Amino acid sequence: MLVTFFISRAKDHRHEGEWRGKVQSDLTYIRESQSRIDENLKIIQPISDRLTKTEAGTKAAHRRLDEITARITAIENKAMTATASDTRI
């Protein structure tokens, strides 16, 4: 009976050691993955900032183009109205 106790205890220690080794390995993998993610973010962040500025500039340009288009349309409508009234006379 004492021998069974020691054999069982040895198995428990071995399983605990295997479990701790697996957990340690998983933690190391997670740390390494986090480091790679951080490195990638350092590369991506400036590109993201430039893209945001470009999008804002594009939006402002579209707004200006819409204003110019509205002015041209108003001028064309005025010209057509004036032409139509001249032909009636």
C-alpha contacts under 8 A as a table, 3 or more apart, distances in Angstrom:
res1	aa1	res2	aa2	distance
1	M	4	T	5.12
1	M	5	F	6.41
2	L	5	F	5.08
2	L	6	F	6.46
3	V	6	F	5.23
3	V	7	I	6.20
4	T	7	I	5.09
4	T	8	S	6.00
5	F	8	S	5.20
5	F	9	R	6.03
6	F	9	R	4.94
6	F	10	A	6.07
7	I	10	A	5.14
7	I	11	K	6.32
8	S	11	K	5.13
8	S	12	D	6.23
9	R	12	D	5.03
9	R	13	H	6.27
10	A	13	H	5.14
10	A	14	R	6.19
11	K	14	R	5.03
11	K	15	H	6.14
12	D	15	H	5.17
12	D	16	E	6.08
13	H	16	E	5.02
13	H	17	G	6.03
14	R	17	G	5.04
14	R	18	E	6.18
15	H	18	E	5.03
15	H	19	W	6.09
16	E	19	W	5.02
16	E	20	R	6.08
17	G	20	R	5.11
17	G	21	G	6.07
18	E	21	G	5.07
18	E	22	K	6.19
19	W	22	K	5.13
19	W	23	V	6.17
20	R	23	V	5.08
20	R	24	Q	6.02
21	G	24	Q	5.07
21	G	25	S	6.07
22	K	25	S	5.04
22	K	26	D	6.12
23	V	26	D	5.05
23	V	27	L	6.14
24	Q	27	L	5.12
24	Q	28	T	6.20
25	S	28	T	5.13
25	S	29	Y	6.25
26	D	29	Y	5.07
26	D	30	I	6.21
27	L	30	I	5.04
27	L	31	R	6.20
28	T	31	R	5.15
28	T	32	E	6.20
29	Y	32	E	5.16
29	Y	33	S	6.08
30	I	33	S	5.05
30	I	34	Q	6.11
31	R	34	Q	5.08
31	R	35	S	6.26
32	E	35	S	5.08
32	E	36	R	6.36
33	S	36	R	5.11
33	S	37	I	6.19
34	Q	37	I	5.02
34	Q	38	D	6.14
35	S	38	D	5.10
35	S	39	E	6.26
36	R	39	E	5.11
36	R	40	N	6.23
37	I	40	N	5.10
37	I	41	L	6.16
38	D	41	L	5.08
38	D	42	K	6.35
39	E	42	K	5.21
39	E	43	I	6.67
40	N	43	I	5.16
40	N	44	I	6.14
41	L	44	I	4.92
41	L	45	Q	5.71
42	K	45	Q	5.62
42	K	46	P	7.46
43	I	46	P	6.62
43	I	47	I	7.35
44	I	47	I	5.27
44	I	48	S	6.10
45	Q	48	S	5.00
45	Q	49	D	6.20
46	P	49	D	5.05
46	P	50	R	6.24
47	I	50	R	5.13
47	I	51	L	6.15
48	S	51	L	5.05
48	S	52	T	6.20
49	D	52	T	5.16
49	D	53	K	6.38
50	R	53	K	5.17
50	R	54	T	6.15
51	L	54	T	5.01
51	L	55	E	6.09
52	T	55	E	5.15
52	T	56	A	6.28
53	K	56	A	5.12
53	K	57	G	6.24
54	T	57	G	5.07
54	T	58	T	6.11
55	E	58	T	5.02
55	E	59	K	6.14
56	A	59	K	5.11
56	A	60	A	6.31
57	G	60	A	5.14
57	G	61	A	6.19
58	T	61	A	5.02
58	T	62	H	6.18
59	K	62	H	5.15
59	K	63	R	6.26
60	A	63	R	5.03
60	A	64	R	6.32
61	A	64	R	5.10
61	A	65	L	6.16
62	H	65	L	4.98
62	H	66	D	6.09
63	R	66	D	5.12
63	R	67	E	6.35
64	R	67	E	5.07
64	R	68	I	6.26
65	L	68	I	5.06
65	L	69	T	6.04
66	D	69	T	5.05
66	D	70	A	6.14
67	E	70	A	5.11
67	E	71	R	6.30
68	I	71	R	5.09
68	I	72	I	6.20
69	T	72	I	5.12
69	T	73	T	6.09
70	A	73	T	5.11
70	A	74	A	6.17
71	R	74	A	5.08
71	R	75	I	6.21
72	I	75	I	5.09
72	I	76	E	6.09
73	T	76	E	5.07
73	T	77	N	6.07
74	A	77	N	5.10
74	A	78	K	6.17
75	I	78	K	5.07
75	I	79	A	6.15
76	E	79	A	5.03
76	E	80	M	6.10
77	N	80	M	5.10
77	N	81	T	6.10
78	K	81	T	5.09
78	K	82	A	6.10
79	A	82	A	5.05
79	A	83	T	6.04
80	M	83	T	5.02
80	M	84	A	6.02
81	T	84	A	5.09
81	T	85	S	6.21
82	A	85	S	5.20
82	A	86	D	6.17
83	T	86	D	5.08
83	T	87	T	6.33
84	A	87	T	5.36
84	A	88	R	6.65
85	S	88	R	5.33
85	S	89	I	6.95
86	D	89	I	5.66
